[in-house]
């Protein structure tokens, strides 16, 4: 489609004589095209000159402007000598065509800025290659040949700012950082190589920015590099990495959101940006970035003025309500959450706004308005710059200037001024509250004097979390709210003591306090936790990043289930290649989901049965996602698994889908070599040894303490022959063992077995084998006789247990589980859940239905106490030490009114349960 047929708006000539001059220079133009040239040339002296100089080229270019751009860029690629002149001619033509397409509404903003950026990319690349070629031909770049010109001998140019985001404005300078890969050179050649790269950088910059009789290409700014006052214009990547790791500042983090390699060794540039990812994208929610951005905005305002918006001379970029405020709003929110959500790591401002809405961080109405204002602001910025090709962002300071700007936009002055003012004011209104939350009105909190003057409060300033001035400043604002909410706890002094334990354990405070300040609802959650469980509060102080998960938007949504959890963790792990980082990511993910499951139980959003399934879902998802990662890493050295692979079987509580916050995992690994004797890899292993070592690698992956802690403790003692047997069992050996050698207790354990990870086909065979083995149970008297003996041995080894222990002791969880497993085994159906095993025993007639109902009710009581106790304390349950909040939590879970009633109910129900089990075993004897 031709240019003329797409015109949707036209400028007016502010100076009619100049307009006629531009029109006369293009006698081939007619109708709207002629009016466009007259309006552009009559309002912009710069465009007037370009029209007269490039009229011959322009006639053909307007027939198909997109094709003209492609032809122009391709032609520059073929330029040999005389690159300086060719680039300047190219710049004139690109500047003219994009200006006309912009003014006429033929191209949207993204096409205009994208075309300018593509030309900038090519210009930088060609200028760099010419400069590097000169160094190589002079023998100044050690070891480099003509073949290294395309990759600049290991040097890369990073496009920063608007160029990096494909958002160059009409008369933009370009911000570049020049680096070289020091690893390509021997130590003795380093200084010579650096000198060559410095010379090449200066030559490249001069090629682009020197003003000659033919103009310039781009003004080039190299000052965004680390410490520009003392570093050369091109520095080693390693030196840059060290700088950002130790001295990098908030504005530099924001700058790297848009950074991308644009010339030279692109692969080396990508690797460098990857090393900076932890610097730019913090792995935890980074609400401290809000204050950093706010401080930067205030510094800009100090320079540009911060009173009411007055249009004459207003800075459309840095002034109130301007482009920078939209960019800061977008980039700051990206920085806050981009470490957790890679979707937010986009370079463009409008793209950034879009993904912020897609991921639930900013309402669509807000981003829609800001994106619209951003485009409108940029168009005004472009027209201000088109007048004289000036790198300015200031609105005209006089009436004549505004009349010229209105003419260039094709609008009436009053309408234009009203629109600009309204947009500036709305941008300011939409962004100000986000950047200055402390300026919002808030009612003062009433703090009881007893808490305010407590010796605990007095010593807070000595804690590590409050040693920095910034942390102290933020906490000072939070402290009244925290104390006020602690005062509303059931026992304020207990809650204060627990909060003191939390605060004392925090290694640092700025990030967390910023998170609380931006999300006050988290203070309520923290107070709930510390008032319920001092142990959990101390754990949170060491793992406070789990609060990030609450802000994600779906923290209180329904539980997703094991398949969705597995898919999520698998996707997260796929983002990394480093094995240890993957394992750390799995630990961080599991910890956040454990926190979510615990909070849901703590706040009564789930019942104890649901919570047990949730913890089991997490363990299953962790195994299902991590096991392939372990196999992949193991295969790098020893080759792919021989045969059909291996499955991980969850035993015990994992198999029955009932875990608590501190559960370990009972696992066995079953593999099928399918006749394959050994793996094929750099270091092949016999099949048996391969799977044994693979299993050990899985255990290590789950249990090793790393930077993010450990995933789970693992217990492999339920495998055939226990600790005496191989750590991984072949399918044939497993089959033979359970058919011929297994003890009754091993068949009892098998009733709860469930495949949780591994190939589906092999998993199906293992499950079919389990059903087959358990379909022909041993005689009843043998099973129940063995069960009676097991009870006696447990009682001899562990006694009757603590009165508050819901698991160990007569009539308690373990006792009931064993009877239920016997019911499951003897039924030939092998249900995994305890309640269904008891039902099966009643159906078989050796346990009365009333007795089965009482055992099921007792088990529910014990389980409620168990899952609750394990959430709030790691040690033995003692109502005296868990405090009032902990007792209230446990009595709610157990349906009792006090600790005394809870103990009485537990004792009465378990005593009766033990009698029922005794009677069942006694009466079942032949």
C-alpha positions in Angstrom: 0.0 0.0 0.0 1.4 3.4 -1.0 2.3 6.1 1.5 -0.3 8.6 0.2 -3.2 6.1 0.6 -2.5 5.7 4.3 -2.3 9.4 5.4 -4.7 10.0 8.3 -3.6 13.4 9.5 -1.7 16.4 8.1 0.5 19.2 9.6 -0.1 22.9 8.7 2.7 25.2 7.5 3.5 27.6 10.3 5.5 29.6 7.8 3.6 29.4 4.5 6.6 30.6 2.4 8.8 27.8 3.7 5.9 25.4 3.0 5.7 26.5 -0.6 9.4 26.1 -0.9 9.2 22.5 0.3 6.3 21.9 -2.0 8.2 23.3 -5.0 11.2 21.1 -4.3 8.9 18.1 -4.9 6.9 18.8 -8.1 6.1 15.1 -8.3 3.9 15.4 -5.1 0.2 16.1 -5.3 -3.0 16.2 -3.2 -2.4 15.1 0.4 1.2 14.2 -0.2 1.9 17.8 -1.4 0.0 19.2 1.7 2.1 16.9 3.9 5.4 18.2 2.5 4.2 21.8 2.7 3.1 21.3 6.3 6.3 19.6 7.4 8.6 21.9 5.5 6.6 25.0 6.6 6.8 24.2 10.3 10.2 22.5 10.6 13.3 24.2 9.1 15.2 20.9 9.6 12.6 18.9 7.6 12.5 21.6 5.0 16.2 21.2 4.3 15.9 17.4 4.2 13.0 17.6 1.7 15.0 19.8 -0.6 18.1 17.7 -0.4 16.6 14.2 -0.7 13.6 14.9 -3.0 14.9 12.6 -5.7 15.2 9.7 -3.3 12.0 10.5 -1.5 9.8 10.2 -4.6 10.6 6.5 -4.9 10.6 5.8 -1.2 7.0 7.0 -0.7 5.7 4.5 -3.2 6.5 1.8 -0.6 8.1 3.2 2.6 8.7 -0.1 4.3 10.5 -1.5 1.3 12.5 1.7 1.0 13.8 1.3 4.5 14.8 -2.3 3.9 16.6 -1.3 0.6 18.4 1.5 2.4 19.7 -0.8 5.2 20.7 -3.5 2.8 22.6 -1.0 0.8 24.6 0.2 3.8 25.5 -3.4 4.5 27.4 -3.4 1.2 29.3 -0.2 1.8 33.0 -0.5 1.8 35.2 2.6 2.0 33.4 5.9 2.8 31.2 4.5 5.6 31.1 7.9 7.3 29.5 9.6 4.3 27.2 6.7 3.6 25.9 6.6 7.1 25.2 10.3 7.1 23.2 10.1 3.9 21.3 7.1 5.4 20.5 9.1 8.5 19.1 12.0 6.4 16.9 9.7 4.5 15.7 7.7 7.6 15.1 10.9 9.5 13.0 12.3 6.6 10.9 9.2 6.0 10.2 8.5 9.6 9.2 12.1 10.3 6.8 12.1 7.4 5.3 8.7 8.4 5.0 10.0 11.9 3.4 13.3 11.1 1.0 11.7 8.6 -0.1 8.9 10.9 1.1 6.3 8.4 3.3 4.5 11.0 2.4 4.0 14.7 4.9 5.2 17.3 6.4 1.7 17.6 7.2 1.6 13.9 8.8 5.0 14.0 11.0 4.3 17.0 11.7 0.8 15.8 12.9 2.1 12.4 15.2 4.7 14.1 16.6 2.0 16.3 17.2 -0.5 13.5 19.2 2.2 11.7 21.1 3.0 14.9 22.0 -0.7 15.4 23.3 -1.0 11.9 25.2 2.3 12.2 26.9 1.2 15.4 27.7 -2.2 13.9 29.2 -0.8 10.7 31.2 1.9 12.5 32.5 -0.7 15.0 33.5 -3.2 12.3 35.4 -0.4 10.4 37.2 0.6 13.5 38.1 -3.0 14.5 39.2 -3.8 11.0 41.7 -0.9 11.2 43.2 -2.3 14.4 43.4 -5.8 13.1 45.0 -4.7 9.8 47.6 -2.7 11.8 48.3 -5.8 13.9 47.2 -4.1 17.1 44.7 -6.7 18.3 46.6 -9.8 19.5 45.8 -13.0 17.6 42.9 -11.4 15.6 42.5 -11.9 11.9 40.1 -10.7 9.2 37.7 -13.5 10.3 37.3 -11.7 13.6 36.0 -8.5 12.2 32.3 -9.6 12.3 32.5 -10.4 16.0 34.7 -7.3 16.7 37.5 -9.6 18.0 35.5 -10.2 21.2 34.2 -6.7 21.8 30.5 -6.0 22.3 28.5 -2.8 22.3 25.4 -2.8 24.6 22.6 -0.6 23.6 21.1 1.1 26.7 18.1 3.1 27.4 15.7 3.8 24.5 18.0 2.3 22.0 18.0 -1.0 24.0 14.2 -1.0 24.1 13.8 -0.1 20.4 12.3 3.2 21.5 14.7 5.8 20.1 13.2 9.2 19.9 13.4 11.4 16.8 16.5 13.3 17.6 17.9 10.9 20.2 21.5 10.4 21.3 22.4 6.8 21.8 23.7 5.4 25.1 26.2 2.7 24.7 28.4 0.6 26.9 31.4 -1.0 25.3 33.0 -4.2 26.8 35.4 -6.9 25.7 35.8 -10.5 26.6 39.1 -10.7 28.4 39.0 -14.5 28.2 39.9 -14.4 24.5 43.4 -13.1 25.3 46.4 -14.4 27.1 47.4 -12.4 30.2 50.4 -10.9 28.5 48.2 -9.6 25.7 45.5 -8.1 27.9 46.8 -4.5 28.0 47.5 -4.4 24.2 44.1 -5.7 23.5 42.4 -3.2 25.8 44.3 -0.4 24.1 43.1 -1.6 20.7 39.5 -1.8 21.9 39.7 1.7 23.4 41.0 3.1 20.2 38.3 1.3 18.2 35.6 2.6 20.6 36.8 6.2 20.2 36.9 5.8 16.4 33.4 4.2 16.3 32.1 7.1 18.4 33.7 9.7 16.2 32.3 8.0 13.0 28.8 8.3 14.5 28.9 11.7 16.2 31.4 14.0 14.5 29.6 16.8 12.7 30.8 17.2 9.1 29.5 19.0 6.1 27.1 16.1 5.6 25.8 16.2 9.2 26.2 13.5 11.8 24.8 10.0 12.4 24.0 9.8 16.1 25.3 11.7 19.1 27.0 9.0 21.2 27.1 8.9 25.0 29.4 6.4 26.6 29.0 7.6 30.2 26.7 4.8 31.4 29.6 2.5 31.8 30.9 1.6 35.3 32.5 4.6 37.0 33.0 6.6 33.8 35.2 9.3 35.4 38.1 6.8 35.9 37.5 3.9 33.5 38.4 3.7 29.8 35.7 3.9 27.2 35.9 0.1 26.7 36.5 -2.1 29.7 36.8 -5.9 30.4 33.6 -7.8 31.1 35.2 -9.2 34.3 35.9 -5.7 35.6 32.3 -4.6 34.9 30.9 -7.7 36.7 33.0 -6.9 39.8 31.8 -3.3 39.8 28.1 -4.2 39.5 28.4 -6.9 42.2 30.0 -4.6 44.7 29.1 -1.0 43.8 26.2 -1.2 41.4 23.5 1.4 42.1 19.7 1.4 41.8 19.7 3.5 38.6 22.2 1.1 37.0 19.8 -1.8 37.8 17.0 0.1 36.1 19.2 0.9 33.1 20.0 -2.8 32.5 16.3 -3.7 32.1 16.6 -2.3 28.6 20.2 -3.4 27.8 20.9 -5.6 24.8 23.9 -6.4 22.7 23.6 -4.5 19.4 27.0 -4.9 17.8 30.2 -6.9 17.9 30.3 -10.3 19.7 26.6 -10.7 20.4 27.0 -14.1 22.1 29.6 -12.7 24.5 27.2 -9.8 25.3 24.3 -12.2 26.0 26.6 -14.1 28.4 27.6 -10.9 30.2 23.9 -9.9 30.6 23.2 -13.3 32.0 25.9 -12.9 34.6 24.2 -9.6 35.6 20.8 -11.2 36.0 21.1 -11.6 39.8 22.1 -7.9 40.0 19.2 -6.6 38.0 16.6 -9.2 38.9 16.6 -9.8 42.6 15.2 -13.2 43.5 12.9 -11.8 46.1 10.3 -9.0 45.8 12.3 -5.8 45.9 10.0 -3.1 47.3 13.0 -1.1 48.4 13.3 -0.2 44.7 10.3 2.1 45.1 12.1 4.4 47.4 15.2 4.3 45.1 13.0 5.4 42.2 11.2 8.0 44.2 14.5 9.5 45.3 15.7 9.7 41.7 12.4 11.4 40.7 12.9 13.9 43.4 16.4 14.7 42.2 15.0 15.2 38.7 12.3 17.5 40.1 14.8 19.5 42.0 16.4 20.3 38.6 13.3 20.6 36.5 10.9 22.2 39.0 8.1 20.6 41.0 5.4 23.1 41.3 2.1 23.1 39.4 2.3 22.1 35.8 2.7 25.1 33.5 3.1 24.3 29.9 5.7 26.9 28.7 9.1 25.3 28.9 7.8 22.1 30.6 10.1 19.1 30.2 8.0 16.4 28.5 10.7 13.8 29.6 11.8 14.7 33.1 9.1 17.1 34.3 6.0 16.3 36.4 3.7 13.9 34.7 6.2 13.3 31.9 7.7 10.4 30.0 10.2 9.5 32.8 7.4 9.1 35.4 5.7 6.5 33.2 9.1 4.7 32.6 9.9 4.8 36.3 6.5 3.4 37.2 6.9 0.6 34.8 10.6 -0.2 35.4 10.2 -0.1 39.2 7.4 -2.6 39.3 9.4 -4.8 36.9 12.3 -4.6 39.2 10.2 -5.4 42.3 8.8 -8.7 40.9 11.0 -9.5 37.9 13.3 -11.7 39.9 10.3 -14.0 40.6 8.4 -13.6 37.4 10.5 -13.7 34.2 7.5 -12.6 32.1 8.2 -9.1 33.5 11.7 -8.9 32.0 10.7 -7.1 28.8 12.6 -4.0 27.5 9.8 -1.8 26.1 7.7 0.6 28.2 4.4 -0.3 26.7 5.3 -4.0 26.7 6.2 -3.6 30.3 2.9 -2.1 31.2 1.1 -4.9 29.3 2.8 -7.7 31.2 2.3 -5.9 34.5 -1.4 -6.2 33.8 -1.2 -9.7 32.4 0.6 -10.9 35.6 -1.8 -9.1 38.0 0.5 -6.3 39.3 -1.3 -3.3 37.8 -5.0 -2.9 36.9 -5.6 -2.9 33.2 -7.4 0.5 33.4 -4.2 2.1 34.8 -1.8 0.5 32.3 -4.2 1.4 29.4 -4.2 5.1 30.4 -0.5 5.2 31.0 0.3 3.5 27.6 -2.0 5.9 25.8 -0.3 8.9 27.6 3.1 7.5 26.9 2.5 7.3 23.1 1.0 10.8 23.1 3.9 12.2 25.1 6.4 10.6 22.7 4.6 12.1 19.7 4.8 15.6 21.2 8.5 15.0 22.1 9.2 14.0 18.5 7.5 17.1 17.1 9.5 19.4 19.4 12.7 17.7 18.2 11.7 17.8 14.5 11.7 21.6 14.4 15.5 21.9 14.4 16.8 18.3 14.9 17.5 19.3 18.6 17.9 16.8 21.4 15.3 18.6 23.5 12.3 17.6 25.5 11.1 21.1 26.4 7.8 22.5 25.3 8.1 25.9 23.6 8.6 28.8 26.0 6.7 31.4 23.9 3.5 31.9 21.9 5.2 31.5 18.6 6.8 28.3 19.5 3.4 26.8 20.6 1.8 28.0 17.4 4.5 26.2 15.4 4.1 23.0 17.5 0.3 23.1 17.0 0.8 23.5 13.3 3.2 20.6 13.2 0.6 18.4 14.9 -2.2 19.6 12.7 -4.3 20.7 15.7 -5.5 24.0 17.1 -3.3 25.5 19.8 -5.9 25.7 22.5 -7.0 22.1 21.9 -3.3 20.9 21.9 -2.5 22.7 25.2 -5.5 21.4 26.9 -4.8 17.8 25.9 -1.1 18.0 26.9 -2.0 19.5 30.3 -4.7 16.9 31.0 -2.3 14.1 30.1 0.5 15.4 32.3 -1.8 15.8 35.2 -3.3 12.4 34.9 0.1 10.7 34.6 1.2 12.5 37.8 -2.0 11.5 39.6 -1.6 7.8 38.5 2.0 7.5 39.5 2.5 9.7 42.5 0.8 7.5 45.0 2.9 4.6 44.0 6.1 6.4 44.4 5.3 8.3 47.6 3.2 5.9 49.7 4.3 7.7 52.9 2.5 10.9 51.7 -0.9 9.2 51.9 -3.2 10.1 54.7 -3.3 7.7 57.6 -4.8 7.8 61.0 -2.4 7.7 63.9 -2.1 4.4 65.7 -2.8 4.1 69.4 0.1 2.2 71.0 -0.4 1.0 74.7 2.3 2.5 76.9 3.1 -0.9 78.3 4.3 -2.0 74.9 5.9 1.3 73.9 8.1 1.4 77.0 8.9 -2.4 77.1 12.6 -3.2 77.5 12.2 -5.5 74.5 11.2 -2.5 72.3 14.1 -0.5 73.7 16.7 -3.0 72.5 15.4 -3.3 68.9 17.8 -0.7 67.6 20.7 -2.9 68.4 19.5 -5.8 66.2 21.2 -6.5 62.8 18.0 -5.7 60.9 18.1 -2.1 62.2 21.8 -1.2 61.9 21.4 0.7 58.6 20.0 4.2 58.6 17.6 3.3 55.8 16.2 0.3 57.6 15.8 2.4 60.8 13.9 5.1 58.9 11.5 2.7 57.3 10.9 0.7 60.6 10.3 4.0 62.4 7.2 4.5 60.2 6.1 0.9 60.6 6.6 0.6 64.4 3.4 2.3 65.6 1.3 0.0 63.3 3.2 -3.1 64.4 2.8 -2.3 68.1 -0.8 -1.4 67.7 -1.6 -4.8 66.1 0.4 -6.7 68.7 -1.6 -5.0 71.3 -4.8 -6.5 69.9 -3.4 -10.1 70.2 -4.9 -12.4 72.9 -1.9 -12.0 75.1 0.0 -8.9 73.9 3.1 -9.5 76.0 3.5 -13.0 74.6 3.0 -11.7 71.1 5.6 -8.9 71.7 8.1 -11.5 72.9 7.5 -13.6 69.8 7.8 -10.6 67.5 11.1 -9.8 69.3 12.4 -13.2 68.5 11.4 -12.7 64.8 13.1 -9.3 64.7 16.2 -10.5 66.5 16.7 -13.2 63.9 16.5 -11.0 60.8 19.9 -10.6 59.2 18.8 -7.4 57.4 15.7 -5.2 57.3 15.5 -2.9 54.3 13.9 -5.3 51.9 11.4 -6.8 54.3 10.4 -3.5 55.9 9.9 -2.0 52.5 7.7 -5.0 51.6 5.6 -4.4 54.8 5.3 -0.7 54.1 4.1 -1.3 50.6 1.8 -4.1 51.7 0.4 -3.4 55.2 -1.7 -6.5 55.2 1.5 -8.5 55.7 1.8 -7.0 59.2 -1.5 -8.6 60.1 -0.3 -11.9 58.8 3.0 -11.6 60.7 1.3 -10.8 63.9 -1.0 -13.8 63.5 2.0 -16.0 63.0 4.1 -14.7 65.9 1.1 -14.7 68.2 0.4 -18.3 67.3 3.9 -19.8 67.1 7.1 -18.3 68.4 8.9 -21.2 66.7 7.4 -20.3 63.3 8.2 -16.7 63.9 11.9 -17.5 64.4 11.9 -19.7 61.3 10.4 -16.8 59.3 13.1 -14.5 60.4 15.6 -16.8 58.7 13.4 -17.3 55.7 11.5 -14.0 55.5 11.5 -14.1 51.7 8.5 -16.4 51.8 6.4 -13.3 52.4 6.9 -12.6 48.7 4.5 -15.3 47.8 1.7 -13.5 49.6 1.9 -10.6 47.2 1.7 -12.8 44.1 -2.1 -12.3 43.8 -3.2 -15.9 44.1 -1.8 -16.7 47.6 -5.3 -17.3 49.0 -6.7 -19.0 45.9 -7.9 -22.6 45.9 -5.1 -25.2 46.1 -4.0 -26.1 42.5 -3.3 -29.8 43.0 -0.2 -32.0 42.3 -0.3 -31.9 38.5 -0.4 -28.1 38.4 2.3 -27.8 41.1 4.5 -30.2 39.2 4.1 -28.2 36.0 4.9 -25.0 37.7 8.1 -26.2 39.3 9.1 -28.0 36.1 8.7 -24.7 34.2 10.7 -22.8 36.9 13.6 -25.3 36.8 13.7 -25.2 33.0 14.7 -21.5 33.2 18.1 -22.5 34.6 20.9 -24.6 33.3 23.1 -24.7 36.3 22.4 -27.8 38.4 22.9 -26.3 41.9 20.9 -23.2 41.0 18.0 -25.5 39.9 18.1 -27.3 43.2 18.2 -24.0 45.1 15.2 -22.8 43.0 13.3 -26.0 44.0 14.0 -25.3 47.6 12.8 -21.7 47.4 9.7 -22.8 45.6 8.9 -25.6 48.1 9.5 -23.2 51.0 7.0 -20.7 49.6 4.4 -23.3 49.0 4.9 -24.8 52.4 4.4 -21.4 53.9 1.2 -21.0 51.9 -0.1 -24.4 53.1 0.7 -23.5 56.7 -0.9 -20.0 56.5 -4.1 -21.5 55.0 -4.3 -24.0 57.9 -3.3 -21.3 60.5 -6.1 -19.0 59.3 -8.7 -21.7 59.0 -8.9 -21.6 55.2 -8.3 -25.4 55.1 -9.2 -28.3 57.3 -6.6 -30.6 58.7 -7.4 -33.4 56.2 -7.0 -30.9 53.3 -3.8 -29.5 54.7 -2.3 -33.0 54.9 -3.0 -33.6 51.3 -1.5 -30.2 50.4 1.8 -31.0 52.0 1.8 -34.4 50.3 1.1 -32.7 46.9 4.1 -30.5 47.4 6.4 -33.4 48.2 5.0 -35.3 45.1 5.5 -32.3 42.9 9.1 -31.7 44.2 10.0 -35.3 43.5 8.3 -35.4 40.1 10.0 -32.2 38.9 13.4 -32.7 40.5 14.0 -36.4 39.6 14.2 -35.6 35.8 16.7 -32.8 36.6 18.8 -35.2 38.7 18.7 -37.8 35.8 19.7 -35.2 33.3 22.7 -34.1 35.3 23.7 -37.7 36.0 23.4 -38.6 32.3 25.9 -35.9 31.4 28.6 -38.1 32.8 27.2 -41.6 32.7 24.7 -41.6 29.8 21.0 -42.0 29.6 19.3 -44.5 32.0 19.8 -48.0 30.7 16.5 -49.8 29.9 13.2 -48.4 30.8 14.3 -46.1 33.5 13.2 -45.9 37.2 10.3 -44.8 39.2 10.2 -43.3 42.7 7.6 -44.9 45.0 6.2 -42.9 47.9 5.6 -45.1 51.0 4.1 -44.4 54.4 2.4 -41.0 54.8 3.5 -39.8 51.4 1.9 -42.8 49.7 -1.3 -42.2 51.7 -1.2 -38.5 50.9 -1.0 -37.2 54.4 2.0 -35.2 55.4 2.6 -32.4 57.9 5.0 -29.4 57.8 8.0 -31.4 59.1 7.4 -34.8 57.5 10.2 -36.7 56.0 9.7 -38.9 52.9 9.7 -42.7 52.9 10.8 -43.7 49.4 11.9 -46.7 47.4 13.3 -46.6 43.8 12.4 -49.4 41.3 14.1 -49.6 38.0 13.8 -51.9 34.9 17.0 -52.4 32.9 15.1 -54.4 30.4 18.1 -56.6 29.6 20.4 -53.6 29.0 23.6 -54.4 30.9 25.2 -50.9 31.1 24.7 -47.2 30.2 26.3 -45.5 27.3 28.2 -42.3 28.2 31.5 -40.8 28.9 31.8 -43.0 32.0 29.4 -45.9 31.5 28.1 -47.9 34.5 26.6 -51.3 34.9 22.8 -51.0 35.2 22.7 -52.0 38.8 25.4 -49.5 39.8 23.9 -46.8 37.6 20.6 -46.9 39.3 22.1 -47.2 42.8 24.2 -44.1 42.2 21.3 -42.3 40.5 19.2 -43.0 43.6 22.0 -41.6 45.8 22.1 -38.5 43.6 18.4 -38.1 44.1 18.7 -38.4 47.9 21.5 -35.8 47.9 19.4 -33.5 45.7 16.5 -33.7 48.2 18.4 -33.6 51.4 21.6 -31.6 50.9 21.7 -28.3 52.8 22.2 -25.5 50.3 21.9 -21.8 50.3 18.1 -22.1 50.4 18.1 -25.0 52.9 17.1 -28.5 52.1 14.0 -29.9 50.5 13.1 -33.0 52.6 14.7 -35.6 54.7 14.5 -39.0 53.0 14.1 -42.4 54.5 14.8 -45.5 52.3 14.4 -48.2 55.0 11.2 -49.5 53.5 12.9 -50.9 50.5 13.2 -54.7 50.2 15.6 -56.1 52.9 15.7 -52.6 54.5 19.2 -51.1 55.1 20.7 -54.5 54.1 19.3 -54.3 50.5 20.4 -52.3 47.5 19.4 -48.7 47.6 17.6 -49.2 44.2 15.7 -52.4 43.3 15.2 -53.8 39.9 11.6 -54.6 38.9 12.3 -58.3 38.7 14.0 -58.4 42.1 11.2 -56.4 43.6 8.6 -58.8 42.1 10.4 -61.9 43.3 11.0 -60.6 46.8 7.4 -59.6 47.5 6.1 -62.9 46.0 8.5 -65.1 47.9 10.5 -63.4 50.7 8.7 -60.3 52.0 7.7 -60.2 55.7 4.1 -59.4 56.6 5.1 -55.9 57.8 6.5 -55.2 54.3 3.2 -56.2 52.7 1.5 -53.9 55.2 3.8 -51.1 54.1 3.0 -51.9 50.5 -0.6 -51.1 51.0 0.3 -47.4 51.1 2.8 -47.4 48.2 2.2 -45.0 45.4 4.4 -44.1 42.4 5.1 -40.3 42.6 7.8 -39.8 39.9 9.2 -41.5 36.8 8.0 -42.7 33.4 4.3 -43.4 33.1 4.5 -46.8 31.5 6.8 -48.2 34.2 4.7 -46.5 36.9 1.6 -48.3 35.6 3.4 -51.7 35.7 4.6 -51.1 39.3 1.0 -50.1 40.4 -0.4 -53.3 38.6 2.3 -55.4 40.4 1.3 -53.9 43.7 -2.3 -54.7 43.1 -1.5 -58.2 42.1 0.8 -58.9 45.1 -1.8 -57.5 47.6 -4.7 -59.3 45.9 -3.6 -62.6 47.5 -3.0 -61.7 51.2 -1.5 -64.1 53.7 -3.9 -65.8 56.1 -5.7 -63.6 58.6 -4.3 -65.2 61.7 -0.8 -64.7 60.3 -1.3 -61.1 59.5 -3.0 -60.2 62.8 -0.5 -62.3 64.8 2.4 -60.4 63.2 0.5 -57.2 63.9 0.2 -58.1 67.6 3.9 -58.8 67.8 4.8 -55.5 66.1 2.7 -53.6 68.7 4.5 -55.3 71.5 7.9 -54.5 70.0 7.0 -50.9 69.5 5.7 -50.6 73.0 8.9 -52.2 74.4 11.1 -49.8 72.3 9.2 -46.6 72.7 7.0 -47.0 75.8 3.6 -45.5 75.9 4.8 -42.1 74.6 4.2 -38.7 75.9 0.6 -37.8 76.9 0.6 -35.0 74.4 2.1 -37.2 71.6 -0.6 -37.9 69.0 1.5 -40.4 67.1 3.3 -42.9 69.4 1.4 -44.8 72.0 -1.5 -47.2 72.5 -4.6 -46.2 70.5 -2.7 -43.3 68.8 -1.9 -42.7 65.2 0.7 -45.3 64.6 -1.3 -48.0 66.4 -4.5 -47.2 64.3 -2.5 -47.0 61.1 -1.1 -50.5 61.6 -4.6 -51.9 62.2 -5.9 -50.0 59.1 -3.1 -51.4 57.0 -4.0 -54.9 58.1 -7.6 -54.3 57.1 -6.4 -53.0 53.7 -4.1 -56.0 53.2 -6.7 -58.6 54.2 -9.3 -57.1 52.0 -7.3 -57.9 48.9 -8.2 -54.4 47.6 -5.3 -52.5 49.4 -6.8 -49.0 49.8 -4.1 -46.5 50.9 -6.1 -44.3 53.3 -6.4 -45.2 57.0 -10.2 -44.6 57.1 -10.7 -46.9 54.1 -8.5 -49.6 55.7 -10.6 -49.5 58.8 -13.8 -49.7 56.8 -12.4 -52.7 55.0 -11.6 -54.4 58.3 -15.2 -53.8 59.5 -16.5 -55.2 56.2 -14.4 -58.3 56.6 -16.1 -58.9 59.9 -13.1 -59.0 62.3 -13.6 -55.3 63.5 -17.0 -54.0 64.6 -18.3 -51.1 62.6 -18.8 -49.0 65.8 -15.2 -49.8 66.7 -14.0 -48.8 63.2 -15.9 -45.5 63.5 -14.3 -44.7 66.9 -10.8 -45.5 65.5 -11.4 -43.3 62.5 -12.6 -40.4 64.8 -9.7 -40.9 67.1 -7.3 -40.9 64.2 -8.8 -37.6 62.9 -8.3 -36.1 66.4 -4.7 -37.3 66.6 -4.0 -36.1 63.1 -5.5 -32.7 63.8 -3.2 -32.3 66.8 -0.2 -33.7 64.9 -0.5 -31.4 61.9 -1.2 -28.4 64.1 1.7 -29.1 66.5 4.2 -29.7 63.8 3.3 -26.3 62.3 3.9 -24.3 65.4 6.7 -26.2 67.1 9.6 -28.5 66.1 9.9 -30.3 69.4 7.6 -32.2 71.7 4.3 -30.5 72.2 3.9 -28.7 75.5 1.0 -26.3 75.9 2.9 -24.4 78.5 5.5 -23.3 75.9 3.5 -22.8 72.8 1.7 -19.9 74.4 -1.9 -18.7 74.3 -2.0 -18.3 70.6 -0.6 -21.7 69.9 -3.2 -23.3 72.3 -6.0 -21.4 70.7 -4.9 -22.7 67.3 -4.7 -26.3 68.5 -8.0 -26.2 70.3 -9.7 -24.9 67.2 -8.2 -27.7 65.1 -9.3 -30.4 67.6 -12.7 -29.0 68.3 -12.1 -28.4 72.0 -12.3 -25.3 74.2 -9.1 -25.4 76.3 -5.8 -27.3 76.6 -7.2 -29.2 79.5 -10.3 -30.4 77.6 -8.0 -31.2 74.6 -5.8 -33.4 76.8 -8.8 -35.1 78.4 -10.4 -35.8 75.1 -7.2 -37.2 73.6 -6.7 -39.5 76.6 -10.2 -40.8 76.6 -10.5 -41.4 72.9 -7.0 -43.1 72.6 -7.7 -45.3 75.6 -10.9 -46.5 74.1 -9.1 -46.9 70.7 -6.4 -49.1 72.3 -9.1 -51.3 73.9 -10.9 -51.7 70.5 -7.6 -52.7 68.8 -6.8 -55.1 71.7 -10.2 -56.7 71.4 -10.1 -57.0 67.6 -6.7 -58.7 67.7 -7.8 -61.0 70.5 -11.1 -62.0 68.9 -9.5 -62.5 65.5 -7.3 -65.3 66.7 -8.3 -68.8 65.5 
